[in-house]
Amino acid sequence: MTETNGERRNRLLWRTRRGARELDGLLMPFAESILSSGGSDQIALLEEFLAYPDPVILDWVFDRQVPEDPAMAQLVQQILKFSRAHRS
C-alpha cells in the first residue's frame, strides 16, 4: 500500500512529538515549515533525523555533540536557526 502525501505529513508531524518539551518546541514548528515549503530531499533528511533516539537529538541541539554526517549537522543548524528566528 502506498502512503499518500497527507499520510506522510501526518506521520512526520506525529514523529516530532518526542515527549520532551524542549524537543517538541524545536521540532514541531520546524517540521511544519519544512512540510509546507521544503523539498522532498529536506523532508527525507528530517525523517532520517527523527529516527535517532531522543538522547542523541538532545545532545545535538544542545551542542554537546555534533553529528558525524555533514547533512545531519547542517539540518541541526537549520533547526536551531529557525527556532531562534521564530521565538515568541
BATIMI-171889 format. One record per atom (N, C-alpha, C): residue number from 1; atom name; x, z, y; residue in three letters. Coordinates in Angstrom, 3 decimals, decimal comma, padded with zeros to 6 digits. Each point is the difference from the previous one (the first is absolute). Example, Ala and Ser with C-alpha at 12.3 -4.5 7.8 and 13.67 -1.06 7.14 Angstrom:
2
NODE  resi  name         X         Z         Y  resn
NODE     1     N   013,190   007,800  -005,690   ala
NODE     1    CA  -000,890   000,000   001,190   ala
NODE     1     C   000,900   000,000   001,200   ala
NODE     2     N  -000,350  -000,720   001,050   ser
NODE     2    CA   000,820   000,060   001,190   ser
NODE     2     C  -000,770   000,730   001,090   ser
//
This chain:
88
NODE  resi  name         X         Z         Y  resn
NODE     1     N   000,846   000,000  -001,170   met
NODE     1    CA  -000,846   000,000   001,170   met
NODE     1     C   000,895   000,000   001,237   met
NODE     2     N  -000,344  -000,828   000,962   thr
NODE     2    CA   000,767  -000,131   001,227   thr
NODE     2     C  -000,519   000,954   001,059   thr
NODE     3     N   000,933   000,625   000,688   glu
NODE     3    CA  -000,351   000,939   001,062   glu
NODE     3     C  -000,288  -000,777   001,284   glu
NODE     4     N  -001,105   000,322   000,669   thr
NODE     4    CA  -000,327  -000,656   001,264   thr
NODE     4     C   000,827   000,627   001,115   thr
NODE     5     N   000,041  -000,678   001,148   asn
NODE     5    CA   000,722   000,543   001,152   asn
NODE     5     C  -000,566   001,345   000,431   asn
NODE     6     N  -001,310   000,136  -000,036   gly
NODE     6    CA  -000,626   001,261   000,373   gly
NODE     6     C   000,368   001,126  -000,950   gly
NODE     7     N   000,056  -000,320  -001,282   glu
NODE     7    CA   000,387   001,005  -000,992   glu
NODE     7     C   001,462   000,399   000,172   glu
NODE     8     N   000,842  -000,983   000,265   arg
NODE     8    CA   001,425   000,287   000,221   arg
NODE     8     C   000,176   000,875   001,246   arg
NODE     9     N  -000,730  -000,336   001,049   arg
NODE     9    CA   000,063   000,775   001,243   arg
NODE     9     C  -000,434   001,441  -000,238   arg
NODE    10     N  -001,123   000,178  -000,668   asn
NODE    10    CA  -000,510   001,340  -000,277   asn
NODE    10     C   000,962   000,796  -000,885   asn
NODE    11     N   000,581  -000,658  -000,991   arg
NODE    11    CA   000,942   000,666  -000,894   arg
NODE    11     C   001,236   000,430   000,779   arg
NODE    12     N   000,499  -000,867   000,865   leu
NODE    12    CA   001,176   000,324   000,786   leu
NODE    12     C  -000,278   001,165   000,948   leu
NODE    13     N  -001,137  -000,025   000,671   leu
NODE    13    CA  -000,343   001,107   000,899   leu
NODE    13     C  -000,158   001,307  -000,768   leu
NODE    14     N  -000,577  -000,070  -001,185   trp
NODE    14    CA  -000,162   001,207  -000,812   trp
NODE    14     C   001,369   000,568  -000,376   trp
NODE    15     N   000,951  -000,881  -000,307   arg
NODE    15    CA   001,331   000,458  -000,403   arg
NODE    15     C   000,770   000,631   001,155   arg
NODE    16     N  -000,393  -000,250   001,243   thr
NODE    16    CA   000,680   000,639   001,138   thr
NODE    16     C  -000,417   001,452   000,140   thr
NODE    17     N  -001,078   000,395  -000,635   arg
NODE    17    CA  -000,460   001,393   000,036   arg
NODE    17     C   000,809   000,787  -001,012   arg
NODE    18     N   001,028   000,628   000,488   arg
NODE    18    CA   000,964   000,639  -000,882   arg
NODE    18     C  -000,285   001,479  -000,233   arg
NODE    19     N  -000,845   000,605   000,812   gly
NODE    19    CA  -000,275   001,416  -000,156   gly
NODE    19     C   000,904   000,876   000,845   gly
NODE    20     N   000,998  -000,599   000,592   ala
NODE    20    CA   000,865   000,713   000,937   ala
NODE    20     C  -000,361  -000,496   001,396   ala
NODE    21     N  -000,430   000,904   000,842   arg
NODE    21    CA  -000,491  -000,371   001,320   arg
NODE    21     C   001,007  -000,845   000,784   arg
NODE    22     N   001,279   000,348  -000,130   glu
NODE    22    CA   001,033  -000,739   000,708   glu
NODE    22     C   000,019  -001,467  -000,424   glu
NODE    23     N  -000,098  -000,228  -001,304   leu
NODE    23    CA   000,012  -001,375  -000,495   leu
NODE    23     C  -001,292  -000,731   000,324   leu
NODE    24     N  -001,124   000,670  -000,151   asp
NODE    24    CA  -001,281  -000,639   000,308   asp
NODE    24     C  -000,010  -000,493   001,445   asp
NODE    25     N   000,476   000,836   000,918   gly
NODE    25    CA   000,008  -000,354   001,412   gly
NODE    25     C   000,922  -001,152   000,325   gly
NODE    26     N   001,050  -000,162  -000,774   leu
NODE    26    CA   000,924  -001,120   000,199   leu
NODE    26     C  -000,494  -001,277  -000,671   leu
NODE    27     N  -000,405   000,145  -001,247   leu
NODE    27    CA  -000,230  -001,175  -000,833   leu
NODE    27     C  -001,353  -000,666   000,198   leu
NODE    28     N  -001,046   000,788   000,187   met
NODE    28    CA  -001,340  -000,600   000,096   met
NODE    28     C  -000,133  -000,932   001,203   met
NODE    29     N   000,365   000,430   001,212   pro
NODE    29    CA  -000,121  -000,916   001,144   pro
NODE    29     C   000,926  -001,215  -000,133   pro
NODE    30     N   001,197   000,212  -000,527   phe
NODE    30    CA   000,931  -001,110  -000,175   phe
NODE    30     C  -000,560  -001,020  -000,986   phe
NODE    31     N  -000,537   000,477  -001,109   ala
NODE    31    CA  -000,565  -000,905  -001,004   ala
NODE    31     C  -001,169  -000,797   000,572   ala
NODE    32     N  -000,856   000,649   000,764   glu
NODE    32    CA  -001,118  -000,717   000,614   glu
NODE    32     C   000,505  -001,104   000,913   glu
NODE    33     N   001,061   000,283   000,751   ser
NODE    33    CA   000,581  -001,004   000,885   ser
NODE    33     C   000,590  -001,162  -000,793   ser
NODE    34     N   000,731   000,313  -001,054   ile
NODE    34    CA   000,608  -001,036  -000,844   ile
NODE    34     C  -001,080  -000,868  -000,639   ile
NODE    35     N  -001,047   000,634  -000,465   leu
NODE    35    CA  -001,067  -000,749  -000,662   leu
NODE    35     C  -000,733  -000,920   000,965   leu
NODE    36     N  -000,086   000,396   001,263   ser
NODE    36    CA  -000,721  -000,839   000,950   ser
NODE    36     C   000,876  -001,087   000,610   ser
NODE    37     N   001,313   000,217   000,029   ser
NODE    37    CA   000,837  -000,985   000,675   ser
NODE    37     C   001,229  -000,437  -000,788   ser
NODE    38     N   000,298   000,689  -001,082   gly
NODE    38    CA   001,209  -000,317  -000,748   gly
NODE    38     C  -000,189  -001,135  -000,974   gly
NODE    39     N   001,110  -000,564  -000,398   gly
NODE    39    CA  -000,018  -001,058  -000,993   gly
NODE    39     C   000,040   000,568  -001,401   gly
NODE    40     N  -000,132  -000,859  -000,961   ser
NODE    40    CA  -000,045   000,441  -001,394   ser
NODE    40     C   001,322   000,629  -000,431   ser
NODE    41     N   001,126  -000,442   000,577   asp
NODE    41    CA   001,293   000,605  -000,345   asp
NODE    41     C   000,060   001,451   000,452   asp
NODE    42     N  -000,485   000,276   001,206   gln
NODE    42    CA  -000,007   001,370   000,513   gln
NODE    42     C  -000,925   000,889  -000,819   gln
NODE    43     N  -001,142  -000,535  -000,373   ile
NODE    43    CA  -000,949   000,762  -000,808   ile
NODE    43     C   000,613   000,309  -001,361   ile
NODE    44     N   000,672  -000,978  -000,599   ala
NODE    44    CA   000,644   000,215  -001,302   ala
NODE    44     C   001,093   001,061   000,110   ala
NODE    45     N   000,762  -000,017   001,089   leu
NODE    45    CA   001,043   001,002   000,198   leu
NODE    45     C  -000,613   001,390   000,168   leu
NODE    46     N  -001,111   000,088   000,728   leu
NODE    46    CA  -000,682   001,283   000,159   leu
NODE    46     C  -000,515   000,503  -001,341   leu
NODE    47     N  -000,527  -000,890  -000,824   glu
NODE    47    CA  -000,451   000,397  -001,338   glu
NODE    47     C   001,165   000,541  -000,826   glu
NODE    48     N   001,149  -000,644   000,109   glu
NODE    48    CA   001,194   000,471  -000,711   glu
NODE    48     C   000,424   001,381   000,524   glu
NODE    49     N  -000,036   000,182   001,311   phe
NODE    49    CA   000,329   001,271   000,629   phe
NODE    49     C  -000,899   001,119  -000,515   phe
NODE    50     N  -001,288  -000,283  -000,088   leu
NODE    50    CA  -000,968   001,007  -000,423   leu
NODE    50     C   000,133   000,380  -001,473   leu
NODE    51     N   000,766  -000,760  -000,758   ala
NODE    51    CA   000,226   000,329  -001,408   ala
NODE    51     C   001,015   001,136  -000,158   ala
NODE    52     N   000,741   000,284   001,063   tyr
NODE    52    CA   000,975   001,098  -000,067   tyr
NODE    52     C  -000,726   001,339   000,063   tyr
NODE    53     N   000,582   001,027  -000,626   pro
NODE    53    CA  -000,621   001,331   000,053   pro
NODE    53     C   000,100   000,610   001,402   pro
NODE    54     N  -000,919   000,891   000,296   asp
NODE    54    CA  -000,060   000,639   001,321   asp
NODE    54     C   001,321   000,635   000,432   asp
NODE    55     N   000,703   000,740  -000,861   pro
NODE    55    CA   001,251   000,607   000,465   pro
NODE    55     C   001,028  -001,027   000,492   pro
NODE    56     N   000,058  -001,144  -000,649   val
NODE    56    CA   000,927  -001,053   000,418   val
NODE    56     C  -000,424  -000,549   001,358   val
NODE    57     N  -001,285  -000,297   000,150   ile
NODE    57    CA  -000,508  -000,528   001,269   ile
NODE    57     C   000,217   001,014   001,115   ile
NODE    58     N  -000,258   001,268  -000,263   leu
NODE    58    CA   000,224   001,038   001,011   leu
NODE    58     C   001,467   000,046   000,423   leu
NODE    59     N   000,914  -000,097  -000,950   asp
NODE    59    CA   001,421  -000,021   000,340   asp
NODE    59     C   000,337  -001,183   000,900   asp
NODE    60     N  -000,605  -001,142  -000,279   trp
NODE    60    CA   000,256  -001,181   000,825   trp
NODE    60     C  -000,539   000,163   001,409   trp
NODE    61     N  -001,245   000,429   000,128   val
NODE    61    CA  -000,609   000,053   001,335   val
NODE    61     C   000,518   001,170   000,832   val
NODE    62     N   000,543   001,024  -000,656   phe
NODE    62    CA   000,602   001,106   000,740   phe
NODE    62     C   001,510  -000,161   000,108   phe
NODE    63     N   000,479  -001,197  -000,321   asp
NODE    63    CA   001,400  -000,385   000,189   asp
NODE    63     C   000,972   000,884  -000,774   asp
NODE    64     N  -000,425   000,493  -001,147   arg
NODE    64    CA   000,904   000,769  -000,860   arg
NODE    64     C   000,759  -000,922  -000,943   arg
NODE    65     N  -000,569  -001,179  -000,239   gln
NODE    65    CA   000,635  -001,038  -000,818   gln
NODE    65     C  -000,400  -001,349   000,557   gln
NODE    66     N   000,789  -000,996  -000,343   val
NODE    66    CA  -000,287  -001,378   000,405   val
NODE    66     C  -000,202  -000,811  -001,273   val
NODE    67     N  -001,058  -000,798  -000,049   pro
NODE    67    CA  -000,210  -000,833  -001,194   pro
NODE    67     C   001,194  -000,925  -000,233   pro
NODE    68     N   000,365  -000,184  -001,248   glu
NODE    68    CA   001,100  -000,910  -000,330   glu
NODE    68     C  -000,386  -001,452   000,263   glu
NODE    69     N  -001,251  -000,324  -000,208   asp
NODE    69    CA  -000,496  -001,359   000,221   asp
NODE    69     C  -000,138  -000,234   001,507   asp
NODE    70     N   000,729  -000,971   000,552   pro
NODE    70    CA  -000,068  -000,251   001,446   pro
NODE    70     C  -001,415  -000,322   000,499   pro
NODE    71     N  -000,775  -000,711  -000,796   ala
NODE    71    CA  -001,372  -000,318   000,411   ala
NODE    71     C  -000,841   001,265   000,073   ala
NODE    72     N   000,223   000,913  -000,924   met
NODE    72    CA  -000,742   001,264   000,003   met
NODE    72     C   000,437   000,855   001,183   met
NODE    73     N   001,302   000,011   000,294   ala
NODE    73    CA   000,503   000,750   001,162   ala
NODE    73     C  -000,596  -000,551   001,286   ala
NODE    74     N  -000,124  -001,310   000,089   gln
NODE    74    CA  -000,608  -000,613   001,177   gln
NODE    74     C  -001,473   000,368   000,106   gln
NODE    75     N  -000,702   000,032  -001,118   leu
NODE    75    CA  -001,411   000,389   000,008   leu
NODE    75     C  -000,165   001,433   000,491   leu
NODE    76     N   000,855   000,899  -000,466   val
NODE    76    CA  -000,070   001,395   000,449   val
NODE    76     C   000,177   000,052   001,522   val
NODE    77     N   000,941  -000,764   000,522   gln
NODE    77    CA   000,206  -000,024   001,453   gln
NODE    77     C  -001,225  -000,556   000,724   gln
NODE    78     N  -000,642  -001,012  -000,570   gln
NODE    78    CA  -001,224  -000,553   000,591   gln
NODE    78     C  -001,111   001,046   000,022   gln
NODE    79     N  -000,137   000,747  -001,077   ile
NODE    79    CA  -001,032   001,044  -000,079   ile
NODE    79     C   000,242   001,037   001,085   ile
NODE    80     N   001,247   000,452   000,132   leu
NODE    80    CA   000,328   001,023   000,990   leu
NODE    80     C  -000,183  -000,517   001,428   leu
NODE    81     N   000,403  -001,238   000,240   lys
NODE    81    CA  -000,167  -000,600   001,323   lys
NODE    81     C  -001,490  -000,133   000,330   lys
NODE    82     N  -000,786  -000,448  -000,955   phe
NODE    82    CA  -001,440  -000,122   000,197   phe
NODE    82     C  -000,614   001,361   000,326   phe
NODE    83     N   000,411   001,006  -000,732   ser
NODE    83    CA  -000,531   001,339   000,187   ser
NODE    83     C   000,330   000,524   001,407   ser
NODE    84     N   001,217  -000,192   000,446   arg
NODE    84    CA   000,389   000,455   001,337   arg
NODE    84     C  -000,799  -000,716   001,078   arg
NODE    85     N  -000,237  -001,285  -000,201   ala
NODE    85    CA  -000,715  -000,809   000,991   ala
NODE    85     C  -001,505   000,329   000,051   ala
NODE    86     N  -000,552   000,535  -001,082   his
NODE    86    CA  -001,444   000,223  -000,077   his
NODE    86     C  -000,400   001,462  -000,070   his
NODE    87     N   000,905   000,871   000,361   arg
NODE    87    CA  -000,362   001,427   000,052   arg
NODE    87     C  -000,977   000,242   001,121   arg
NODE    88     N  -000,937   000,885  -000,272   ser
NODE    88    CA  -000,973   000,311   001,051   ser
NODE    88     C   000,322   001,294   000,681   ser
//
